[in-house]
Amino acid sequence: MKFTDYLFEEVKPVWEEYLIHPFIKEIADGTLDKEKFKYYLIQDYLYLKEYAKVFCVGVVKAQTMKDMKFFYKSIKGTMEDETAVHIKYLKDFGMEPEEVEKCEYDLTTSSYTSYMQALALTGDIREIAIATLPCTWSYNYIGKYLLENHGNELENNFYRHWIELYGSEGFTDFSDAWIEYTDRICENICESERKKLRDIFIKASIYEMEFWHMAYKERT
Ligand SMILES: Cc1ncc(C[n+]2csc(CCO)c2C)c(N)n1
């Protein structure tokens, strides 16, 4: 069994909950309160800024040019490709990126990003890959599910670009490449290493759920 198949089995119950989370269900049918989406985008923009730094540490810690390139390309993917959709939506809400950067980090945003950054600084490229994988893979898992189940009802859905980004072929290729890369660097690891990486993967998956809760919660 591939290591990532094992990881998937371990987190499946949590990932299935993402698909029925009210934030995701309301994105799917287009009924999500726009204020909630705006708050999510602001926090997610801050999240992506910190997340990109985790890949930067990956470049520093990688031993080969091939591995360095892998992290380097993901920095570009995060800072340019993914944020482009955020910037477009935020512009519609009347916010420029510079203004978004001045917003306060929600406790969940700082906890999740601090967790990954601390792991990146103290760990090796395996720990960095495993801590960042639920983020890429689970968004593709959600995006593909939404496209498969709601793809033909998106014409007037305000969240269509978000769904199309994460369910797209390009993003699926990106996610699959990370899965493959993770299996490559985790070949022949010992049992205690497997357990350590599994725990990181589960924790990051739970942080993803916390992020959905944060995005949906009522605030005054
Ligand atoms: C909380 C949160 N988790 C995951 C993603 C998705 N994501 C973040 S970085 C990256 C890699 C390439 O852009 C991907 C897929 C998100 N946006 N926000």
The ligand as an SDF file (V2000), in Angstrom:
LIG
                    3D

 18 19  0  0  0  0  0  0  0  0999 V2000
   -6.8220   26.9390    4.9210 C   0  0  0  0  0  0  0  0  0  0  0  0
   -6.4760   26.5480    3.5360 C   0  0  0  0  0  0  0  0  0  0  0  0
   -6.0860   25.2910    3.3050 N   0  0  0  0  0  0  0  0  0  0  0  0
   -5.7420   24.9190    2.0590 C   0  0  0  0  0  0  0  0  0  0  0  0
   -5.7700   25.8010    0.9920 C   0  0  0  0  0  0  0  0  0  0  0  0
   -5.3800   25.3820   -0.3880 C   0  0  0  0  0  0  0  0  0  0  0  0
   -4.0040   25.7110   -0.6920 N   0  0  0  0  0  0  0  0  0  0  0  0
   -3.2710   26.5390    0.0080 C   0  0  0  0  0  0  0  0  0  0  0  0
   -1.6710   26.6620   -0.5860 S   0  0  0  0  0  0  0  0  0  0  0  0
   -1.9470   25.5590   -1.7520 C   0  0  0  0  0  0  0  0  0  0  0  0
   -0.8550   25.1130   -2.6600 C   0  0  0  0  0  0  0  0  0  0  0  0
   -0.7690   25.8200   -3.9470 C   0  0  0  0  0  0  0  0  0  0  0  0
   -1.3840   27.0030   -4.0940 O   0  0  0  0  0  0  0  0  0  0  0  0
   -3.2530   25.1430   -1.6910 C   0  0  0  0  0  0  0  0  0  0  0  0
   -3.8330   24.2050   -2.5850 C   0  0  0  0  0  0  0  0  0  0  0  0
   -6.1910   27.1150    1.2860 C   0  0  0  0  0  0  0  0  0  0  0  0
   -6.2580   28.0450    0.3270 N   0  0  0  0  0  0  0  0  0  0  0  0
   -6.5330   27.4560    2.5450 N   0  0  0  0  0  0  0  0  0  0  0  0
  1  2  1  0
  2  3  1  0
  2 18  2  0
  3  4  2  0
  4  5  1  0
  5  6  1  0
  5 16  2  0
  6  7  1  0
  7  8  2  0
  7 14  1  0
  8  9  1  0
  9 10  1  0
 10 11  1  0
 10 14  2  0
 11 12  1  0
 12 13  1  0
 14 15  1  0
 16 17  1  0
 16 18  1  0
M  CHG  1   7   1
M  END
$$$$
